[in-house]
Each structure stands twice: as structure tokens, then as C-alpha cells.
Amino acid sequence: MDRIERDFYLRDPEEQADFLLQTWCNECQQVDLGMTDPVEYELDGKIAIEGKCKKCGNSVTTEIAPDDGDDTWQ
């Protein structure tokens, strides 16, 4: 299945802030360090936000479950 780009910035600003803060970095092995440069996409029916860890700059990805308040599912 192809990756479908989505517009992260169409989300409510408060929701954006929550998703940008609630992260896990595999490199730092720490939670909630935050991310920059978010890119939202759908792949295989799952929605994710990918960005860079604020601490180390490595890639971090947060998968969004339907019960996370995501009302943008189409």
C-alpha cells in the first residue's frame, strides 16, 4: 500500500502540541522529549506522525490510534 501524505497542521493546535510532546525516542530511550518537523501520513490503514527528536535529532514516529481523538480519519 502507498504512503498517503496528510496535513498535520489541519489538526487543532492543542492536539498538535500533544502529539509533538508525547513521543518516544529509540536512540535516547526516553519518553516525551518532543519532536520537530512533523510529517503526518497514512500507511496500511494506520496514521502516523514522523519527526525529529528534539534532543538527539534522530527520527521518531508516533502512531495515532482511532481512540486518540483523531476525528480526521476518512
C-alpha positions, 0 to 999 in steps of 0.5 A: 500500500502507498504512503498517503501524505496528510496535513498535520497542521489541519489538526487543532493546535492543542492536539498538535502540541500533544502529539509533538510532546508525547513521543518516544525516542529509540536512540535516547530511550526516553519518553516525551522529549518532543519532536520537530518537523512533523510529517503526518501520513497514512500507511496500511490503514494506520496514521502516523506522525514522523519527526525529529527528536528534539534532543538527539535529532534522530527520527521518531514516529508516533502512531495515532490510534482511532481512540486518540481523538483523531476525528480526521480519519476518512 
